[in-house]
Amino acid sequence: MPELPEVETTRRGIAPHLEGREIGEVIVRQPRLRVPVPADLVDRLVGARVGALSRRAKYLLVPLTTGGEGGEAGTLLWHLGMSGSLRIARLGELPRKHDHLDVVLDDGAILRYHDPRRFGFVDWLADGVEGDPRLARLGPEPLSTAFDGERLHRLSRGRRLAVKPFLMDNAVVVGVGNIYAAEALFLAGIDPRRAAGRISLERYARLVAAAKEVLAAAITQGGTTLRDFVGGTGEPGYFKQRLNVYGRHGQPCRRCGAELRLVTLGQRASVFCGHCQT
């Protein structure tokens, strides 16, 4: 599943091709996504001009303005789901299987949405993004100052939930998915099974620092190379080369040599080192 670094990599990859361009055509090949493509999406998009792309959690936000100054404004809300990707194609480049939607720009570039499992979606927000329920209840961005050890310590008091699913709760902090939670807990030396409410403020401060480190490194390196993910220019990410625990159960810990263990937490596989993480 594309996680926050992959989505941010996608935003950075496609933004230079979209921002300031006018949409000349929209081709919907498969409207039956997790949220059906709005029936009036083509009419709303054709002739609109693209503003500055942004990201909130794992949502891509594409602001659009129609009809020049004073025209209708809205935002495309895009989620890549389990297997979705966005890339830039050119006129004449034939679509592949599972290329469900094309946004054709005035310079011939095509924003092409690919999603084999169709768990992603694109939706139209006419009334601004602040009131959308999918965004309203989200926690802070993980690389912001609002995400700190005090927040984790405060929200975790009395919680018996294991710390890994606690860290992955989007109401606590957005975008720290399975891969990056596992890696952050390893760097912080915290057992993912430990109850969230039994972790000290000092250890939470270390966990926040580790999460920010691993996410920043992943974004810098282009996200994680997953089977279903390609970046905005069609190039894969490379962060997988640096993973310490995720996907490495049964292999030796890079730090101490002990065999990495596999458990299930919150219905997600979690790999950790029983020696380095306590």
C-alpha positions in Angstrom: 0.0 0.0 0.0 1.4 3.4 -0.8 2.1 5.1 2.5 2.8 8.8 3.3 6.3 8.9 1.8 5.1 7.3 -1.4 2.2 9.8 -1.7 4.5 12.7 -1.0 6.9 11.4 -3.6 4.0 11.2 -6.1 3.0 14.8 -5.3 6.5 16.0 -5.9 6.8 14.0 -9.0 3.6 15.2 -10.7 3.3 18.7 -9.4 5.7 20.4 -11.9 3.7 18.8 -14.8 0.3 20.0 -13.4 0.6 23.3 -11.6 -0.6 26.2 -13.8 -1.8 24.0 -16.6 -5.3 23.9 -18.1 -7.2 20.7 -18.4 -8.2 20.0 -21.9 -9.8 16.5 -21.6 -10.7 13.9 -19.1 -11.1 10.2 -20.0 -12.8 7.9 -17.5 -12.3 4.3 -18.5 -13.5 2.7 -15.2 -15.8 4.8 -12.9 -16.4 2.0 -10.4 -13.6 2.7 -7.9 -14.0 2.5 -4.1 -15.9 5.8 -4.3 -17.5 5.9 -7.8 -16.1 8.7 -10.0 -18.6 11.6 -9.8 -20.9 11.6 -12.8 -20.2 15.3 -13.5 -16.4 15.1 -12.9 -15.6 15.5 -16.6 -17.7 18.6 -17.0 -16.2 20.2 -13.9 -12.6 19.5 -14.9 -12.4 20.4 -18.6 -11.3 24.0 -18.9 -10.2 24.2 -15.3 -6.7 25.5 -14.3 -4.6 23.5 -11.7 -3.3 25.3 -8.6 -0.6 24.2 -6.2 -0.8 20.5 -5.2 -0.7 19.6 -1.5 -1.0 16.5 0.6 -2.9 15.8 3.8 -2.1 12.4 5.3 -2.3 10.0 2.3 -4.7 12.2 0.4 -3.5 14.3 -2.6 -5.3 17.6 -2.9 -5.5 19.2 -6.4 -7.1 22.7 -6.4 -8.8 23.8 -9.5 -10.3 27.1 -10.7 -12.6 27.4 -13.7 -13.7 30.3 -15.9 -10.8 32.6 -15.1 -10.8 35.2 -12.2 -13.9 34.7 -10.0 -14.7 31.4 -11.6 -15.8 28.2 -9.7 -13.2 26.7 -7.4 -13.0 23.2 -6.1 -10.5 20.5 -5.1 -9.9 17.0 -6.4 -9.4 14.7 -3.5 -7.3 11.7 -4.6 -6.5 8.6 -2.6 -4.3 5.8 -4.0 -5.9 3.0 -2.0 -4.0 -0.3 -1.8 -2.4 -0.4 -5.2 -3.0 2.9 -7.0 -0.4 5.1 -8.6 -0.3 8.4 -10.6 2.2 9.0 -13.3 2.8 11.3 -16.2 2.2 10.0 -19.7 2.3 11.7 -23.1 -0.3 11.8 -25.9 0.1 8.7 -28.0 1.2 6.6 -25.1 -1.4 3.8 -25.0 -3.0 3.0 -21.6 -2.2 -0.2 -19.8 -4.6 -2.5 -18.2 -6.0 -0.9 -15.0 -5.3 2.6 -16.2 -8.7 3.9 -15.2 -8.6 7.7 -15.6 -6.6 10.2 -17.7 -6.5 14.0 -17.1 -5.1 15.5 -20.3 -3.4 18.9 -20.0 -3.0 21.7 -22.4 0.6 20.9 -23.2 0.0 17.2 -24.1 1.0 15.8 -20.7 -1.4 13.2 -19.2 -2.0 12.5 -15.5 -2.8 8.8 -15.6 -4.3 6.9 -12.7 -3.5 3.2 -12.4 -5.1 1.0 -9.8 -5.4 -2.8 -10.2 -7.4 -3.3 -7.1 -9.6 -0.2 -7.5 -9.5 0.6 -3.7 -8.5 4.2 -4.5 -10.7 7.0 -5.5 -10.9 10.5 -6.9 -13.6 12.8 -5.6 -14.7 16.5 -6.1 -14.9 18.9 -3.1 -16.8 22.0 -4.0 -17.0 23.4 -0.5 -13.4 23.4 0.6 -11.5 20.6 2.2 -11.8 21.7 5.9 -15.3 20.4 6.3 -14.8 17.0 4.6 -15.3 14.3 7.2 -12.5 12.3 5.7 -10.0 15.0 6.6 -11.7 16.7 9.6 -10.7 14.0 12.2 -7.1 13.5 11.1 -4.3 14.0 13.6 -1.2 16.2 12.9 1.3 15.6 10.1 4.2 13.5 11.4 6.9 16.0 10.3 5.2 18.9 11.9 5.9 20.4 15.3 2.4 19.4 16.5 3.6 15.8 16.5 5.8 15.4 19.6 6.4 13.1 22.6 4.1 15.0 24.8 1.2 14.4 22.5 1.8 10.7 22.3 2.3 10.5 26.1 -0.9 12.4 26.8 -3.1 10.5 24.4 -1.8 7.1 25.5 -2.5 7.4 29.2 -4.7 4.5 30.3 -4.5 2.8 26.9 -3.8 -1.0 26.8 -3.6 -1.0 23.1 -0.2 -2.1 21.8 2.0 0.9 20.9 2.4 0.0 17.2 -1.3 0.2 16.3 -1.6 3.2 18.6 1.1 4.9 16.5 -0.7 3.9 13.3 -4.0 5.5 14.4 -4.7 8.5 12.1 -6.4 10.4 14.9 -3.1 10.3 16.8 -0.8 11.2 13.9 -1.3 10.7 10.2 0.7 8.7 7.8 2.8 6.5 10.0 1.8 3.3 8.4 2.9 -0.3 9.0 6.3 -0.1 7.4 7.4 3.2 9.0 5.9 2.4 12.4 7.9 -0.9 12.5 11.1 1.0 11.5 10.6 3.8 14.0 9.9 1.5 16.9 13.1 -0.4 16.0 15.2 2.8 15.9 13.6 3.9 19.3 14.2 0.5 20.8 10.6 -0.1 21.8 8.8 -3.4 21.6 5.8 -3.0 19.3 3.7 -5.2 21.7 4.2 -2.9 24.7 1.0 -1.3 25.9 0.9 2.3 24.7 -0.1 3.5 28.2 3.0 2.0 29.8 5.6 4.0 27.8 7.3 6.9 29.4 7.4 10.5 28.1 11.2 10.1 27.5 10.7 7.0 25.3 7.9 8.7 23.4 10.2 11.6 22.6 12.7 9.1 21.2 9.9 7.4 19.2 8.8 10.7 17.7 12.4 11.6 16.7 12.8 8.1 15.1 9.5 8.4 13.2 10.5 11.8 11.8 13.9 10.4 10.9 12.6 7.4 9.0 9.8 9.3 7.2 12.2 12.1 6.2 14.7 9.6 4.9 12.0 7.7 3.0 10.7 10.9 1.3 14.3 11.9 0.4 14.9 8.5 -1.2 11.6 8.4 -3.1 9.5 6.2 -0.9 9.5 2.4 -0.5 9.9 0.1 -3.4 6.7 -2.0 -3.3 5.3 -4.2 -6.1 2.3 -1.9 -6.6 4.0 1.5 -6.4 5.7 3.6 -9.0 6.6 7.3 -8.5 5.2 10.3 -10.4 7.7 9.9 -13.2 7.3 6.1 -13.4 10.4 5.5 -11.3 10.2 3.2 -8.2 11.3 4.4 -4.8 14.5 3.0 -3.1 13.9 3.2 0.6 13.4 -0.6 0.9 17.2 -1.0 0.7 17.5 0.6 4.2 14.7 -1.3 6.0 15.9 -2.8 9.3 13.0 -5.0 10.3 10.0 -4.7 8.0 9.7 -7.8 5.8 12.8 -9.4 7.4 11.4 -11.9 9.9 13.7 -14.8 10.5 16.7 -12.8 9.3 19.4 -11.5 11.7 19.0 -8.1 13.3 21.4 -5.6 11.6 22.3 -4.3 15.1 22.7 -7.3 17.3 22.5 -10.4 15.1 19.5 -11.9 16.9 16.8 -13.5 14.8 14.0 -11.1 14.0 10.5 -12.1 15.2 7.1 -11.9 13.6 3.9 -11.1 15.5 0.4 -9.9 14.5 -0.8 -6.6 16.0 -4.0 -5.0 15.0 -4.4 -7.6 12.2 -1.1 -6.4 10.7 2.2 -8.3 10.6 4.9 -6.7 12.7 8.6 -7.7 12.7 10.9 -6.7 15.6 14.1 -7.6 17.5 13.3 -9.1 20.9 16.8 -8.2 22.0 17.1 -4.5 20.9 13.4 -3.6 21.4 12.1 -3.8 25.0 
